[in-house]
Amino acid sequence: MLFRSVSSPLTPKETLVLKHLMKGLSGKQIAARLKLSINTVNTHRKSILKKSKAKNMSEAIRTALENDWIADEK
């Protein structure tokens, strides 16, 4: 069996924001739950897009799942 270890380029906070986005929460909802400003959440979203080289959050989520950056939570 081959062992593949992929390190995520996302910070823990970016990963948390992405997981909340996967659940369908809005930026305002994420900000309230994580006790962050909406500007901070938006900064994390921009960083996620840049690091995943995605055009939108759906593409960023797909990239994160395909590369094992986050676990697929249902």
C-alpha positions as CSV (number, residue, x, y, z in Angstrom):
1,M,0.0,0.0,0.0
2,L,1.3,3.5,-0.8
3,F,1.3,6.1,1.9
4,R,0.6,9.6,0.7
5,S,0.9,12.5,3.1
6,V,-0.4,15.8,1.8
7,S,0.2,18.9,3.9
8,S,-2.6,21.5,3.7
9,P,-1.5,25.0,2.7
10,L,-4.5,26.3,4.7
11,T,-4.1,27.7,8.2
12,P,-6.3,26.1,10.9
13,K,-8.6,29.2,10.9
14,E,-8.9,29.0,7.1
15,T,-9.8,25.3,7.3
16,L,-12.4,26.1,9.9
17,V,-14.0,28.8,7.7
18,L,-13.9,26.5,4.8
19,K,-15.7,23.7,6.8
20,H,-18.4,26.2,7.8
21,L,-18.8,27.3,4.1
22,M,-19.2,23.6,3.2
23,K,-22.1,23.5,5.6
24,G,-23.8,26.4,3.8
25,L,-23.2,29.1,6.3
26,S,-23.0,32.7,5.2
27,G,-20.0,34.9,5.9
28,K,-22.1,36.7,8.6
29,Q,-23.1,33.4,10.2
30,I,-19.4,32.2,10.2
31,A,-18.3,35.5,11.8
32,A,-20.8,35.2,14.6
33,R,-20.0,31.5,15.3
34,L,-16.2,32.1,15.3
35,K,-16.5,35.5,17.0
36,L,-14.7,37.2,14.1
37,S,-15.5,40.3,12.1
38,I,-17.0,39.8,8.7
39,N,-13.9,41.4,7.2
40,T,-11.7,38.7,8.8
41,V,-13.9,36.0,7.4
42,N,-13.7,37.6,4.0
43,T,-9.9,37.8,4.2
44,H,-9.8,34.1,5.0
45,R,-12.1,33.4,2.0
46,K,-9.8,35.3,-0.3
47,S,-6.8,33.5,1.1
48,I,-8.5,30.1,0.6
49,L,-9.3,31.1,-3.1
50,K,-5.7,32.2,-3.7
51,K,-4.1,29.1,-2.0
52,S,-6.4,26.7,-3.9
53,K,-6.0,28.6,-7.2
54,A,-9.8,28.5,-7.5
55,K,-12.2,30.9,-9.2
56,N,-15.0,30.4,-6.6
57,M,-15.6,28.7,-3.3
58,S,-17.2,25.6,-4.8
59,E,-14.0,25.0,-6.8
60,A,-11.9,25.7,-3.6
61,I,-14.0,23.2,-1.7
62,R,-13.5,20.6,-4.4
63,T,-9.8,21.2,-4.5
64,A,-9.5,20.9,-0.7
65,L,-11.4,17.7,-0.7
66,E,-9.5,16.2,-3.6
67,N,-6.2,17.0,-2.0
68,D,-7.2,15.8,1.5
69,W,-6.8,19.3,3.0
70,I,-10.0,18.7,4.9
71,A,-12.1,15.7,5.8
72,D,-15.4,15.4,4.0
73,E,-17.9,16.2,6.7
74,K,-21.5,15.5,6.0
